[in-house]
Amino acid sequence: MSYLRFDKTLMTNLEESLPREILRTNRSGAYHCTTITDCNTRKYHGLLVIPIPELDDENHVLISSLDATVVQHGAEFNLGLHKYQGNNYSPRGHKYIREYDCEKVPATIYNVGGVILKKETVFRHFEDRILIRYTLLNAHSETKLRFRPFLAFRSVREYTHENNDYSREYFEVKNGIRTCMYAGYPDLYMQFNKQVDFHFMPDWYRGIEYGKEQERGYDFNEDLYVPGYFEVGIEKGESIVFSAGVSEIDTDELLAMFQAEADERTPRDNFMHCLKNSAHQFHNKKDGEHYILAGYPWFKCRARDMFISLPGLTLAINETDEFESAMATAEKAVRDFMNGMPLSVKIYEMEHPDVFLWAMWCFQQYAKFTSLERCSEKYGNLIMDIMTYLCDGKHGNLHVHDNGLVYSEGRDKAVTWINSTVYGRPVVPRTGYIVEFNALWYNALCFVSEICLLKGNGQLKYRMDDLSRRAERSFVDTFRNEYGYLFDYVDGPMTDWSVRPNMIFAASLDYSPLDKKQKKQVVDIVTKELLTPNGLRTLSPKSGGYNPIYTGPQVQRDYAYHQGTAWPWLLGAYFEAYLKIYKMSGVSFVERQLIGLESEMSRYCIGTFSELYDGNPPFRGHGAVSFAMNIAEIQRVMNLLNKMNQEGGNAI
């Protein structure tokens, strides 16, 4: 039985099937995303969604969906599904679905009378091309297939509506057509592996609605253009492949191309394989650069997310070359920033004060997965340059004080990963001495001291050692309170007593200013007040302002974003800290927690983790359908857990 398989009972129940989404990417920025019933519920959904740099920095939906119709004895059975006003679904093709399977590639089996039709979808790696294979498994009489493409040609952040500016023009190409609705867009090629008849019947399908956008308080309806339909006969046992891309394809190669792409896929037949498959989707290679996207479908490459995600997405699954490839691009952004130059690569939010601190942690993970010597040889100069830059006070918002701690201004602009804003102001104005900043800072000072020793830089090593001694004393005096947990931030007389998860890093990092007893108190409080099945809460239910349900319009969601919602990526630091405290006796606890997480593989966007989850039962997923830091940190902990089981408690 398949690991990710859904039967007819679930597929025909829209309350169960519509919340489940599927994501496929080409590792060059393009993607295909929809629900498992092929009914789009977001404006970000689409069959072929690609970046068009000539227009802007956003992705664009070229084809929203492709409706297939089975024609037999003059009767038509449309397998598509769209939502219209008044909660009306048409043409309700989901009622013909017998099962849906996503172990190798997304596959839907339809049962229409005596016809059994299988549909499989792949996205070609590193090319903006979607391939769909239709195989007629059984039929008792002559069968035809009819295909209607629903075209959008618009940004993922906009909608298209019936207008007079679009072009109805099309041109025949081998086994298909090419068309382009608006100037500035590339031509769209829709082709098949065998000769088809195209019937030009242009029309607008009006008032299609997207339920997820309605839930989020946004506009939620649009009109889609259908230029006509393709029709082709199909025999029992035959496969027909549909291709949609921005360049013409040799249609004689489509059958072999589809099979080759399918054979390359990592099967999603267990928890680890689902994570690995998802990890690969965040890699974005284009124009000779290698980026890590923060999430789908709307996030770009963000500096903090990249450094947090990179070890888990690459090193944890033995892909060191991928780490080094992405870091080569990241280094360009780091050096551009330190030199005060415009960034030559498309990595965003490099200016945030903790970015370089997370970069040090990222290098430290590389040293642990390879060796300190290899890290020193490959990245030692960059590491020392970054720390010299910070210690010399060149960063505009990360200041090293005489007490050895770092200080950042965050009253007016969110500067940490807790970054939601309402009306231009941070919901949580974390400012001054910020707990994870200083935990990362102390860890970086000690790590870089090791690098300096290998590189023979005695002067910088002395500086690192002196600052680390001062920071160690100041950290405990500044952050630790009489209840055994750590203040989230301290700014002069302003002390934030909220119980938040950011203190967990002081217990998880390899170098910590806390002693073992202090670490245990932090871990125990986090376990008691912040741990949920799907992540750590961003705020304790006992703290003021607890708001754990991420729902409603944008402002309402922004107030809840970091006020009690749970984030899976924080489990990485939590599990690492737990294992450091409890050693082998903590392994069974971590394993049980991971088993609980596995249920998320078949909910929401299947095979991956949502961006965040409600902090209260039933812990529903929200936000981006797939989030890099969540996948990365769970993979990193699973790697650590495997090492502990193999090597014992000394592995950590």
PyMOL commands that set and color helices and strands:
alter all, ss='L'
color gray80, all
select helices_A, chain A and resi 8-11+14-17+93-96+211-215+251-264+271-281+303-313+315-317+320-338+355-369+372-391+435-455+458-479+501-508+516-529+554-560+570-602+628-647+649-651
alter helices_A, ss='H'
color red, helices_A
select strands_A, chain A and resi 5-7+21-25+31-35+46-51+59-72+75-78+82-84+88-90+97-101+107-112+115-123+129-138+143-155+170-173+176-179+188-192+197-209+221-234+239-245+283-286+289-292+295-296+399-400+406-407+421-422+425-426+433-434+489-491+494-495+531-532+535-537+566-567+612-613+621-622+626-627
alter strands_A, ss='S'
color yellow, strands_A
deselect
rebuild
show_as cartoon
